[in-house]
Amino acid sequence: MKQFFIIFMIILSFCRCTSLNDGFLQTSDVGGLVPYDGSLPALTNLTIETVRSFFFEFDKEIDIKSAQFILSGEVSEKVTLSNSKKNIFVDFKTPMFPDTEYKLVWKGIKSLAGDYLPPDSILFTIDSDDDSPDDIPTTGASLLFNEILFNPNVGGSEYIEFYNKADYAIDLSKLCLDKYISGRITHYPLAGFKHSIPSKGYALLTKSKKGVDLYFDLPMDAPIYEMAKFPQLSNDEGSYAIHSSVTGEVFDALHYTKHWHTIPQKDAKGVSQERISFNAETDDLDNWRSADQMTGGTPGYPNSEGELDPDGDGDDGGDDGDDGGDDNIDPEAGDSIDTDCIIPEGIKAPVLNAKGDRYQVYYHLHQAGYSARVTLFDINGKAVASLPIKEQLPMSGYLTWGVLNVDGEKFRSGVYIFYVDFFHETGATLRFKRAFAIL
């Protein structure tokens, strides 16, 4: 593992200026606001030992009984003075992340004569070009970031999903979610959830289960946990970690960016990012893909782009032009379209066609011959439109309806839920739903 280093952005000092040399913060007396007569111990070296710990070295013996060390608002967990009384080892509970600005403050250090050293602080970041420090496990972690939706559709809810890779259950109440932004760390304890994440199981955190259920078909026993204080996920990028509130062990850490999406940005709203492999690094760009657009995400289920599909079946590349040829397809005539690269059964979100006179939903099934019953509900559960049963449908095509509701009026602005039941003469049945917004 490479030695990682820090880039000091600004150094705030009461009586000294500082410089970075070979990974050490070195100090020299240049005079300043507080007179320095040489009798007080001077800081000669300051280094980052790990993503949780610092090393201070002084030229004279010191007293740390009243010392305080604060990293971006977090008080140190452990402070140790060496036998020589010239070195201090400072440990923090929460790890630091690359490309995040931190402020380290120290005060209350005294000489053996009882004189206080001037308080001091530094602002710094860890260079993201270096390898991840040893004590943030990724490939060997038991609890992993598995899926994240940070830009939901109108009325939907953001979520973060975890996967328990271990052969044992993990107590959810003993975990804490961490958010890193602008050098500040915000903790979101999960102590209120008296549940466990089973081995090879999932846990999804969100502010509103209803907001997730609005756009996704959830399992009956979906392990979804509503947090009264769920962190707001940035649509651009964000840094998060999950750690044990008992031992302080960090299970996994994720820094995502919207550029990880493997579909055009204009199509990314309401689509989650999914992990591909549990055995590859969490922060590896190539280990994340946009969820299949037929689903938009798979909360509570194995990922659509996960390890069971390593070759990327159902790749979004073949879907980009669907909306462009709407007027050339006649659903009533049973026309079908080429779906060689579309594998999952499902439907896409309803869209208004190019002429603006009909809504349409693209569907794909694994066999032809299904019939379909369609109902459209408003956000309050009231049926506002329905379609006559469509019989003997091809494997792929469009279901369409007009712009008027059951009362003969245009649909009002708002969120609507499209339900379709497919049933086959063999007895097979399928049900899908997709929420969409009418502006």
C-alpha positions in Angstrom: 0.0 0.0 0.0 1.4 3.4 -0.9 2.2 6.0 1.7 -0.6 8.5 1.5 0.1 12.2 2.1 -1.8 15.4 2.9 -2.1 18.6 1.1 -2.4 21.5 3.5 -4.7 24.1 2.1 -4.4 26.7 4.8 -2.5 26.7 8.0 -3.8 28.8 10.9 -1.2 29.5 13.5 -0.9 31.9 16.4 2.9 32.2 16.4 4.4 30.0 13.7 4.3 29.4 10.0 4.4 25.9 8.6 5.6 24.0 5.6 5.2 20.5 4.2 8.4 18.5 3.7 8.5 14.8 2.8 5.1 14.2 4.3 5.8 16.0 7.6 4.3 19.3 8.8 7.4 21.1 10.1 7.2 24.3 12.2 9.6 27.1 12.7 9.5 30.2 14.9 9.0 33.4 13.0 7.3 35.5 15.6 3.7 36.4 15.6 0.7 37.3 17.8 2.0 35.3 20.8 5.7 36.0 21.8 7.9 32.9 21.8 11.0 32.9 23.9 12.2 29.4 23.2 11.3 28.1 26.6 8.1 26.4 25.5 8.2 23.0 23.7 7.9 23.5 19.9 6.1 21.2 17.5 8.7 19.7 15.1 6.7 17.1 13.2 3.0 16.3 12.5 2.0 13.3 10.4 -1.1 11.4 9.6 -0.5 7.8 10.7 -3.8 6.3 9.4 -7.1 7.7 8.3 -8.0 7.8 12.0 -4.8 8.8 13.8 -2.1 11.5 14.0 1.4 11.7 15.3 2.8 14.8 17.0 6.5 15.3 17.9 7.9 18.1 20.1 11.4 19.1 20.9 10.9 19.1 24.7 8.9 17.1 27.2 5.2 18.0 27.4 2.1 17.5 29.6 -1.1 16.5 27.9 -3.4 16.1 30.9 -5.5 19.1 29.7 -4.9 18.6 26.0 -7.8 18.5 23.5 -7.7 17.4 19.9 -10.7 18.1 17.6 -11.0 16.9 14.0 -13.8 18.8 12.1 -15.9 18.9 15.2 -15.2 15.4 16.4 -13.3 15.1 19.7 -10.5 12.5 19.8 -11.3 9.1 21.1 -7.8 8.3 22.5 -4.7 10.4 23.3 -1.4 8.7 24.2 1.8 10.2 25.4 5.0 8.4 24.6 7.5 7.3 27.3 9.8 10.1 26.2 7.0 12.6 26.8 7.8 14.3 23.5 5.4 12.4 21.2 1.6 12.3 21.1 -0.5 9.7 19.4 -4.1 10.9 18.7 -6.8 8.5 17.5 -10.3 9.4 16.2 -13.3 7.1 15.8 -14.3 8.2 12.3 -12.0 7.7 9.3 -11.1 10.5 6.9 -11.9 10.4 3.2 -9.9 11.6 0.1 -10.8 14.9 -1.5 -12.5 16.1 1.7 -11.2 19.1 3.6 -10.6 18.6 7.4 -9.7 20.9 10.2 -7.5 19.6 13.0 -7.4 21.7 16.2 -5.2 21.1 19.2 -5.0 23.0 22.5 -4.3 22.6 26.2 -0.8 21.2 25.8 1.6 22.4 28.5 5.2 22.4 29.3 6.4 20.5 32.3 6.7 23.8 34.0 2.9 24.2 33.6 2.9 26.9 30.8 0.3 26.4 28.0 1.4 26.2 24.5 -0.6 28.4 22.1 -3.5 26.6 20.6 -3.2 25.8 16.9 -5.0 24.3 13.9 -4.5 23.2 10.3 -6.8 22.7 7.3 -5.9 19.9 4.9 -7.1 17.3 2.5 -5.9 13.7 1.7 -4.8 13.3 -1.9 -7.2 11.0 -3.7 -4.4 9.7 -6.0 -3.1 7.5 -3.3 -4.3 4.1 -2.5 -7.0 3.7 0.2 -5.5 3.3 3.7 -5.3 -0.2 5.1 -7.9 0.4 7.8 -10.9 1.1 5.5 -11.8 -2.4 4.3 -13.5 -2.7 0.9 -13.0 -6.0 -0.8 -12.9 -7.9 2.5 -15.7 -6.1 4.2 -18.7 -8.0 5.4 -21.3 -5.2 5.0 -21.2 -3.4 1.6 -22.8 -0.5 -0.1 -24.9 -2.2 -2.8 -27.2 0.3 -4.4 -27.9 4.1 -4.1 -30.6 6.3 -5.6 -29.6 9.9 -5.1 -31.8 11.6 -7.8 -35.3 10.2 -7.5 -38.3 11.0 -9.6 -40.9 13.5 -8.4 -42.6 12.2 -5.3 -40.0 9.5 -4.9 -37.4 9.0 -2.1 -33.7 8.7 -2.0 -32.2 5.5 -0.6 -29.0 3.6 0.2 -29.0 -0.2 0.2 -26.5 -2.5 2.0 -25.7 -6.2 1.4 -24.4 -8.5 4.2 -21.7 -10.6 2.6 -20.9 -12.4 5.8 -22.0 -15.8 7.0 -23.6 -14.3 10.0 -26.3 -11.7 10.8 -25.3 -8.1 11.6 -27.2 -6.2 14.2 -28.6 -3.1 12.5 -29.0 -1.2 15.8 -25.2 -1.3 16.3 -24.4 0.5 13.0 -24.0 4.2 12.2 -24.2 5.8 8.8 -21.6 8.6 8.2 -21.8 11.6 5.8 -18.7 13.5 4.8 -19.0 17.0 3.3 -16.7 20.0 3.3 -14.5 18.6 6.1 -17.5 17.9 8.4 -18.7 14.5 9.5 -22.4 13.9 10.3 -23.4 10.7 12.1 -26.7 9.0 11.6 -27.0 6.2 14.3 -29.3 3.3 13.5 -29.8 2.4 17.2 -33.6 2.7 16.9 -33.9 -0.3 14.5 -34.0 -3.5 16.6 -33.4 -5.8 13.6 -30.6 -7.8 12.1 -29.4 -8.0 8.5 -29.3 -11.7 7.7 -26.4 -13.4 6.0 -26.6 -12.7 2.3 -29.4 -10.3 3.0 -30.2 -6.6 2.3 -31.1 -3.5 4.3 -32.4 -0.4 2.7 -32.3 3.0 4.4 -34.6 5.8 3.3 -36.6 8.8 4.6 -39.9 7.4 3.2 -40.8 3.8 2.3 -43.9 5.2 0.6 -41.7 7.3 -1.7 -39.7 4.2 -2.6 -42.8 2.0 -3.1 -44.3 4.6 -5.4 -41.8 3.8 -8.1 -40.6 0.3 -7.4 -42.2 -3.1 -6.9 -41.0 -4.1 -3.4 -41.0 -7.6 -1.9 -43.7 -8.2 0.6 -41.1 -8.4 3.4 -38.8 -5.7 1.9 -36.1 -4.9 4.6 -36.7 -1.1 4.3 -36.0 1.1 7.3 -37.3 4.7 7.5 -35.0 7.2 9.1 -36.5 10.3 10.6 -33.1 12.0 9.9 -32.0 10.5 6.6 -29.0 12.4 5.0 -29.9 14.4 1.9 -28.0 12.8 -1.0 -26.4 15.2 -3.5 -27.4 14.8 -7.2 -23.8 15.4 -8.1 -21.5 13.4 -5.7 -21.2 12.4 -2.1 -19.1 10.5 0.5 -20.5 8.0 3.0 -19.4 5.2 5.3 -21.0 2.6 7.5 -19.3 1.7 10.8 -19.9 -0.2 14.0 -21.0 2.1 16.8 -19.6 -0.5 19.2 -16.1 -1.1 17.9 -15.7 1.8 15.6 -14.8 -0.6 12.7 -15.6 0.9 9.3 -17.3 -1.8 7.2 -17.4 0.0 3.9 -17.0 3.5 2.4 -18.4 4.9 -0.8 -17.7 8.1 -2.8 -20.2 8.3 -5.7 -20.5 10.7 -8.5 -23.2 11.3 -11.1 -20.6 10.5 -13.8 -20.7 6.9 -12.7 -24.0 6.5 -14.5 -23.7 4.3 -17.6 -26.7 6.0 -19.3 -27.0 9.6 -20.5 -27.5 12.1 -17.8 -30.8 13.2 -19.2 -32.1 9.6 -18.6 -30.6 9.2 -15.1 -33.3 10.8 -13.0 -35.1 8.1 -11.0 -32.4 5.5 -11.9 -30.2 4.0 -9.1 -26.5 3.1 -9.3 -25.9 -0.6 -8.6 -22.9 -2.5 -7.5 -21.7 -5.2 -9.9 -19.4 -7.4 -7.8 -19.1 -8.0 -4.0 -15.5 -9.0 -4.6 -14.3 -5.8 -6.3 -13.4 -2.5 -4.7 -16.4 -0.3 -3.6 -14.8 2.8 -5.0 -13.9 1.3 -8.4 -15.8 3.1 -11.1 -16.0 -0.1 -13.1 -17.8 -1.8 -10.3 -20.9 0.3 -10.6 -23.5 0.7 -13.3 -26.9 2.4 -13.8 -29.8 0.1 -12.9 -31.6 -1.4 -15.9 -34.1 1.2 -17.2 -36.9 -1.4 -17.2 -36.8 -1.3 -13.4 -35.0 1.9 -12.5 -33.6 0.1 -9.5 -33.9 -3.1 -7.5 -34.5 -2.2 -3.8 -34.8 -5.4 -1.8 -33.8 -7.6 -4.7 -30.5 -8.7 -6.3 -29.1 -6.0 -8.6 -30.1 -5.9 -12.2 -26.5 -5.3 -13.1 -25.0 -7.6 -10.4 -22.7 -10.6 -10.4 -25.3 -12.9 -11.8 -25.0 -10.9 -15.0 -21.3 -10.1 -15.4 -21.5 -9.6 -19.1 -23.9 -6.7 -18.8 -27.0 -8.3 -20.4 -29.8 -5.8 -20.7 -27.3 -3.1 -21.4 -28.9 0.3 -21.7 -27.0 1.1 -25.0 -29.7 -0.5 -27.1 -32.5 1.5 -25.5 -31.4 5.0 -26.3 -33.5 5.3 -29.4 -36.8 3.9 -28.3 -38.6 7.2 -28.0 -37.4 8.5 -31.3 -39.4 6.0 -33.4 -42.7 6.0 -31.5 -44.9 7.1 -34.5 -43.7 4.2 -36.6 -45.0 1.5 -34.2 -48.7 0.6 -34.2 -49.5 -1.2 -30.9 -53.0 -2.0 -32.1 -51.6 -3.9 -35.1 -49.3 -5.9 -32.9 -46.1 -4.5 -34.3 -43.0 -5.5 -32.3 -39.5 -4.0 -32.1 -36.1 -5.5 -31.9 -35.2 -6.3 -28.3 -32.1 -8.5 -28.7 -30.3 -6.6 -26.0 -33.2 -6.3 -23.6 -33.4 -9.3 -21.3 -35.5 -8.4 -18.2 -39.3 -8.6 -18.2 -40.9 -5.3 -17.3 -42.2 -1.9 -18.4 -40.6 1.5 -18.7 -42.1 4.7 -17.3 -45.0 6.1 -19.3 -44.1 9.0 -21.6 -46.0 11.4 -23.9 -45.5 10.6 -27.5 -44.0 13.1 -30.0 -47.4 14.4 -31.1 -48.5 15.0 -27.5 -51.8 13.3 -28.0 -51.2 9.9 -26.4 -49.3 8.4 -23.4 -47.4 5.1 -24.0 -45.6 2.5 -22.0 -43.0 0.2 -23.5 -43.1 -3.4 -22.3 -41.0 -6.5 -22.8 -42.0 -10.1 -21.9 -40.3 -13.4 -22.3 -43.0 -14.9 -24.5 -45.8 -13.7 -26.7 -49.5 -14.4 -26.2 -50.1 -12.4 -23.0 -53.2 -10.3 -22.5 -53.0 -7.0 -20.5 -55.3 -5.1 -18.1 -54.2 -1.5 -17.5 -55.3 0.9 -14.8 -54.0 4.4 -14.0 -54.3 5.7 -10.4 -53.6 9.1 -9.0 -51.4 9.6 -5.9 -54.5 9.1 -3.6 -55.3 5.7 -5.1 -58.2 6.8 -7.2 -58.6 5.1 -10.6 -58.5 7.9 -13.2 -58.1 5.9 -16.5 -58.2 2.3 -17.7 -57.8 0.5 -21.0 -59.8 -2.3 -22.6 -58.1 -5.6 -22.2 -55.4 -6.1 -24.8 -55.2 -9.7 -26.0 -52.5 -11.8 -27.7 -49.8 -9.3 -27.3 -46.4 -9.7 -29.0 -43.3 -10.1 -26.8 -42.5 -6.4 -27.0 -44.4 -3.3 -27.8 -46.3 -0.3 -26.4 -49.5 0.1 -24.4 -51.1 3.5 -25.2 -53.9 5.7 -24.0 -55.1 9.2 -24.6 -54.6 12.4 -22.6 -58.1 12.5 -21.1 -59.2 10.9 -17.8 -62.4 9.0 -17.1 -64.3 12.3 -16.7 -63.2 13.4 -20.2 -60.8 16.0 -18.8 -57.1 16.4 -19.3 -55.0 14.9 -16.5 -54.0 17.4 -13.9 -50.4 18.0 -13.0 -49.2 15.5 -10.4 -47.8 12.0 -9.8 -49.7 9.0 -11.2 -49.2 5.2 -10.9 -49.5 3.0 -14.0 -50.5 -0.6 -13.1 -50.6 -3.4 -15.7 -51.6 -7.1 -15.1 -50.4 -9.5 -17.8 -52.1 -12.9 -17.9 -51.4 -15.9 -20.2 -53.5 -18.8 -21.2 -51.0 -21.1 -19.5 -52.0 -19.5 -16.2 -48.8 -17.4 -15.9 -49.4 -13.9 -14.5 -47.2 -10.8 -14.2 -47.8 -7.4 -12.5 -45.8 -4.3 -13.0 -46.2 -0.7 -11.9 -44.4 2.5 -12.7 -45.0 6.0 -11.3 -44.6 9.0 -13.5 -45.2 12.8 -13.3 -47.5 14.9 -15.5 -46.4 18.5 -15.5 
